[in-house]
Amino acid sequence: MVIVIDPQIAGISGDMILAALVNLGADKNKIIEGIIKSQKFLSGSIIKKMDFQKIQKRGIVSTELILEIDENISERKGIEIKKAILDSVNELSLPTRAKIFAESCIKTLISSESKIHGISEDSVHFHEASSIDTLVDIVGITIALDDLKLFDEKIVCLPVSVGGGTVSFSHGTMSNPASAILQIFKNSNLNIQGNDSKRELTTPTGACILVNLTNNPIQHYPSMNIGSIGYGAGQKDIEGFSNVLKIIQGDENNFEIDSVKILETNIDDVSGEILGHLIEKIMDQGAKDISIYPGITKKGRPTNLVCVICDDVKVDVIIDTLVLETGTLGVRISNSNRYIIPRTNHNFSLTFDGKSYEVNYKKSCHKGKIHFKIEFENLKNISNALDKPIVDIESFLRKEIEKREDL
């Protein structure tokens, strides 16, 4: 199963996530009952009414959280809200995985404020997040995720819309996204994007919940069979689009999906030896793959297109290598999603002439057909040691693997 979170247009907030999960099928009565039990842990706040209702947001029938509270509090210490959330999930006897999730969400929110203001986490005071809303969102979503049994499912997220313009809060006015949003997403692989909306579309609470739900970004919907769709409405009515978060549950086709960076540059004034050295160095730095293609550019000039596939965390070091080793004046960067056939690693030992050799291979299966690929370094080592052609060694090892796999 795969869960797709789609905040591309309307962004994301805690109440939108919670409402979308209820729309997806989470037991709203269990959530409301759990929240009502939890309110005692946050003194000074009383929930007068809590419910979920169907509403139309620009033609989209979705679920909206209805929450009426009585509180006269403008700020609270972060550790006070954290303790209330932890006491709540313990009171509700939620499983360990759920408790860890709830604690991680509030810790992310506190940590972001701590780093922004340069103070200890124990000194953090919430203003906008001081309301019992924060507890309702985090505890309610934790209950909903547990009810839907989503903690062990694969969750991916499309680019998160943060809006545009400016945002005003307790510390004044600043450009949107505000510092808290940027800090929360800073250490996440998730992608954010602005749009023409002159308002905040992603809230700090929504962001901290999202980054603890998933660290798997995608640019496009995966190949999947759709099972159910949850529409969670935001509180605001926004001109131009439906203020609705979509969460889609379905069965993913027999592929794994990840997101990689593609680095490209044209090189027209280095030797083949340097290019060969470049391949080895970049692979040693953790690239997933590197390819070099000959071509012709303007004025009939011969060139080599260097194309590197890598993870986000390797981009900077690989760009440095491309520039320093080749003298290139620019590197193009793009995002790309990959469909990957699931594979497993296997190994065994064989003895030739009294000496043992390790054989490693990858095994994959697609539509009932099994494939395996032997590690080339193993082939080369055995070939050199026995002074036999690699093709003969590979043929022998394939038969041995087929025998062991009972193929």
Secondary structure, 3 states (H helix, E strand, C coil): CEEEEECCCCCECHHHHHHHHHHHCCCHHHHHHHHHHHHHHCCCEEEEEEEEEEEEECCEEEEEEEEEEEECCCCEEHHHHHHHHHHHHHHCCCCHHHHHHHHHHHHHHHHHHHHHHCCCHHHCEECHHHCCHHHHHHHHHHHHHHHHCCCCCEEEECCEEEECCEEEECCEEEECCCHHHHHHHHCCCCCEEECCCCCECECHHHHHHHHHHCCCECCCCCCEEEEEEEEEECCCCCCCCCCEEEEEEEEECCCEEEEEEEEEEEECCCCHHHHHHHHHHHHHCCCCEEEEEEEECHHHCEEEEEEEEECHHHHHHHHHHHHHHHCCCCCEEEEEEEEECCEEEEEEEEEECCEEEEEEEEEEEECCEEEEEECHHHHHHHHHHHCCCHHHHHHHHHHHHHHHHCC
